[in-house]
């Protein structure tokens, strides 16, 4: 799928009505003790000759999700006007991605994690050739998952991981250097399913 075709498909996906049902991650065991905390992530596609999804690896010393692969993003602050503002703010803070370089297309369905967050994935497009500056306290690396991997139905696999004494099944995406799993992998799987589905 080239950049032009990908842009058209993503624009169409973002324009569809949202599913009002929440998607719960496999790591959610029973009822959450408190209402989930609103958060937003930027699901940004780099529209170069070989498109890809922008991802980060968090530093190993963080209190939560240390060393995990994630989209740029975080909790929605009271000063954020909406999830898009939160996702753009976090992307600027984490990797110095400027809002002027992002074309927001819309949102994907919300996703609830076992760590108590309700994530709104914000879909966007960025040009190739940008230089990122990871915040040393938060981000270890910035990389892309190639579009050909995202569109390979055989790429994501279900693997077991222990959570609070129970074995749960997670989606895992292949990458030469990084382990992509958890909420990030699940959101990628939901998006891949939409991209692979026949156009509405």
C-alpha positions as CSV (number, residue, x, y, z in Angstrom):
1,X,0.0,0.0,0.0
2,X,1.6,3.3,-1.1
3,X,1.3,6.6,0.8
4,X,-1.6,7.9,-1.4
5,X,-3.7,4.8,-1.0
6,X,-2.9,4.6,2.8
7,X,-3.9,8.2,3.3
8,X,-7.2,7.6,1.6
9,X,-7.9,4.5,3.6
10,X,-7.0,6.1,7.0
11,X,-9.1,9.2,6.2
12,X,-12.1,6.9,5.4
13,X,-11.6,4.9,8.7
14,X,-11.4,8.1,10.8
15,X,-14.6,9.3,9.3
16,X,-16.6,6.3,10.3
17,X,-18.9,6.4,13.3
18,X,-17.2,5.2,16.4
19,X,-18.1,2.0,18.2
20,X,-19.7,3.1,21.5
21,X,-18.6,-0.1,23.2
22,X,-15.3,0.0,25.0
23,X,-12.6,-2.4,24.0
24,X,-11.0,-4.0,27.1
25,X,-7.5,-5.4,27.1
26,X,-6.8,-9.0,27.9
27,X,-5.0,-7.8,31.0
28,X,-8.2,-6.4,32.6
29,X,-9.1,-8.9,35.2
30,X,-12.6,-8.4,36.6
31,X,-13.9,-5.0,37.4
32,X,-11.6,-2.0,37.7
33,X,-11.5,-0.6,41.2
34,X,-12.0,3.0,39.9
35,X,-13.2,4.6,36.7
36,X,-10.5,4.5,34.1
37,X,-8.3,7.6,33.8
38,X,-8.7,9.4,30.4
39,X,-5.6,9.3,28.2
40,X,-4.7,9.9,24.6
41,X,-2.1,8.6,22.2
42,X,-1.0,9.7,18.8
43,X,-1.1,7.0,16.2
44,X,1.0,8.7,13.6
45,X,1.7,7.3,10.1
46,X,4.9,8.5,8.4
47,X,3.8,9.0,4.8
48,X,7.2,8.4,3.1
49,X,8.0,6.1,0.1
50,X,7.8,3.2,2.7
51,X,5.1,4.3,5.1
52,X,5.1,3.2,8.8
53,X,3.6,3.7,12.2
54,X,5.6,5.9,14.6
55,X,6.4,4.2,17.9
56,X,8.6,4.8,20.9
57,X,10.4,2.7,23.5
58,X,10.0,4.1,27.0
59,X,13.1,4.3,29.3
60,X,13.7,1.5,31.7
61,X,13.6,3.6,34.9
62,X,10.0,4.8,34.6
63,X,7.6,3.9,37.4
64,X,4.9,2.7,34.9
65,X,5.3,0.8,31.7
66,X,9.1,1.0,31.9
67,X,10.9,-0.3,28.8
68,X,7.7,-0.9,26.9
69,X,6.9,0.1,23.3
70,X,4.1,2.7,23.1
71,X,2.6,5.4,21.0
72,X,3.5,9.0,22.0
73,X,0.9,10.0,24.6
74,X,-0.3,10.0,28.1
75,X,-3.1,11.1,30.5
76,X,-5.4,13.9,29.5
77,X,-4.7,16.9,31.7
78,X,-7.4,19.4,32.8
79,X,-5.8,22.0,30.6
80,X,-6.2,19.9,27.4
81,X,-9.2,20.9,25.4
82,X,-9.7,17.4,24.0
83,X,-7.9,14.1,23.4
84,X,-6.3,15.5,20.2
85,X,-4.7,18.3,22.2
86,X,-3.4,15.9,24.8
87,X,-1.9,13.6,22.2
88,X,-0.2,16.5,20.4
89,X,1.1,17.9,23.7
90,X,2.5,14.6,24.8
91,X,4.1,14.0,21.4
92,X,5.9,17.4,21.7
93,X,7.0,16.7,25.2
94,X,8.2,13.1,24.5
95,X,9.8,13.3,21.1
96,X,9.7,17.0,20.1
97,X,7.1,16.3,17.4
98,X,5.5,19.7,16.6
99,X,1.7,20.0,16.1
100,X,2.3,21.9,12.9
101,X,3.8,18.7,11.4
102,X,0.8,16.5,12.2
103,X,-2.4,16.3,10.2
104,X,-5.1,15.0,12.5
105,X,-7.6,12.7,10.8
106,X,-9.8,11.7,13.7
107,X,-10.1,9.1,16.5
108,X,-10.2,5.4,16.7
109,X,-12.3,3.5,19.3
110,X,-11.3,3.9,23.0
111,X,-9.4,1.2,24.7
112,X,-9.3,0.4,28.4
113,X,-6.2,-1.1,30.0
114,X,-5.7,-3.2,33.1
115,X,-3.6,-0.4,34.5
116,X,-6.7,1.8,34.7
117,X,-6.5,4.0,31.6
118,X,-9.1,4.7,29.0
119,X,-7.0,5.5,25.9
120,X,-8.3,7.5,23.0
121,X,-6.1,6.8,19.9
122,X,-5.8,9.9,17.8
123,X,-5.0,9.1,14.1
124,X,-2.6,11.4,12.3
125,X,-0.3,11.8,9.4
126,X,3.3,13.2,9.4
127,X,5.7,13.8,6.6
128,X,8.9,11.8,6.2
129,X,12.3,13.1,7.1
130,X,11.4,14.7,10.5
131,X,14.1,14.7,13.2
132,X,12.9,13.6,16.6
133,X,14.5,14.4,20.0
134,X,13.5,11.9,22.6
135,X,13.1,13.3,26.1
136,X,15.9,11.5,28.0
137,X,13.7,11.0,31.1
138,X,10.9,9.3,29.2
139,X,11.9,7.9,25.8
140,X,14.8,5.7,24.9
141,X,14.1,5.3,21.1
142,X,11.8,6.3,18.3
143,X,11.2,3.9,15.4
144,X,8.6,2.8,12.9
145,X,6.6,-0.4,12.3
146,X,6.5,-0.8,8.5
147,X,3.2,-0.8,6.8
148,X,3.9,-4.1,5.2
149,X,4.1,-5.7,8.6
150,X,0.9,-4.0,9.8
151,X,-0.9,-5.3,6.8
152,X,0.4,-8.8,7.1
153,X,-2.5,-10.9,8.6
154,X,0.0,-13.5,9.8
155,X,2.3,-10.9,11.6
156,X,0.5,-10.4,14.9
157,X,0.6,-13.5,17.2
158,X,-1.1,-14.4,20.5
159,X,1.4,-15.1,23.3
160,X,0.9,-15.8,27.0
161,X,2.1,-13.5,29.7
162,X,1.5,-13.7,33.5
163,X,-0.5,-10.9,35.1
164,X,-1.2,-10.9,38.8
165,X,-0.8,-14.6,39.0
166,X,-2.9,-15.5,36.0
167,X,-1.8,-16.3,32.5
168,X,-3.3,-14.0,29.9
169,X,-3.1,-13.9,26.1
170,X,-1.7,-10.8,24.4
171,X,-1.1,-9.6,20.8
172,X,2.5,-9.4,19.9
173,X,3.9,-7.8,16.7
174,X,7.2,-8.8,15.2
175,X,10.1,-6.4,15.0
176,X,13.8,-7.0,14.7
177,X,14.7,-4.8,17.7
178,X,11.7,-4.2,19.8
179,X,9.0,-6.2,21.7
180,X,5.6,-4.8,20.8
181,X,2.8,-6.0,23.0
182,X,0.0,-5.0,25.4
183,X,-2.3,-2.1,24.7
184,X,0.0,-0.8,21.9
185,X,-0.2,-4.1,20.1
186,X,-3.9,-4.4,20.6
187,X,-4.6,-0.9,19.2
188,X,-2.3,-1.8,16.2
189,X,-4.3,-5.0,15.7
190,X,-7.7,-3.1,15.7
191,X,-6.3,-0.6,13.2
192,X,-4.9,-3.3,11.0
193,X,-8.2,-5.1,10.9
194,X,-9.9,-1.9,9.7
195,X,-7.2,-1.3,7.0
196,X,-7.6,-4.9,5.8
197,X,-11.4,-4.9,5.7
198,X,-13.1,-4.1,2.4
199,X,-13.8,-0.4,2.0
200,X,-17.3,0.5,3.3
